[in-house]
Amino acid sequence: MKVTRFKKACKRIYFYINNFNYRPPIQVLIDGTFCFAAIKNKFSIEDQLKSYLQLELRLLTTPCMIIESEKLGHKLHQVTQKLKSFNLNKCGHEKNPLAGSECIKTMVKDNHFIVATQDRDLQDWLRHQIGKALIYLHNVVPHLDEPSDASKKFVIRKSKATTRVSTFEDEQLMNIKKKEGLLKESSLVRIKNIKKKKKGGPNPLSCKKKKINIQTKIKKEKMKSKIKKKL
């Protein structure tokens, strides 16, 4: 695996870990379209996904996904068997099974899954959600999609809100300490920023001396000599 591809995958998965509470073992929710592409391209889902993400994974599917695959008949027998090999995550639709993509949409609302799918419509839907990770196959290469714009904007807003709260809490704490007389004088001066350094006058060394007019100087000397003679 190319180093640049691994770095991108690492950066993106840790974006979800740091901002959306994804925790190892990372849960990967797999649908029939992803299994079909993996079988077609001889892609080992278990081994190659773990190698790509470099994290402990838990591969999951739902009853809806298995039922949908079974309905498509013998042609997708391998896909059905592959789906059955994963851990089964109950979706609550057993009595009224949904289409695989609709089942996934309900599952990801309150859970932290990486969704593995080749379904283009489902991929587009996930790209507009906050904190929902998507992985798909490009031929035989797995690709963890870049976090959605909605996810990035959410993280920025969250960061700004946290900063504002921290500043407010700091100010409240300082006011309490001030009332209780727990703040040192130096701290009060630093916090309030009451005094600023006064601007001094110009540097005398940088000031140029005034040029003396020679004619004026001669006139002054003549005047002085006349006054002396009179005296």
Buried (B, 14 or more C-beta within 10 A) or exposed (E): EEEEBBEBBBEBBEBBBEBBEBEEEBBBBBBBBBBBBBBEEEBEBEEBBBEBBEBEBBBBBBBBBBBBBBEEEEEBEBBBEBBEEBEEBEBEBEEEBBBBBBBBBBBBEEEBBBBBBBBEEBBEBBBEBBBBBBBBBEEEBBBBBBBBEBBBEBBEEEEEEEEEEEEEEEEEEBEEBBEEEEBEEEEEEEBEEEEEEEEEEEEEEEEEEEEEEEEEEEEEEEEEEEEEEEE
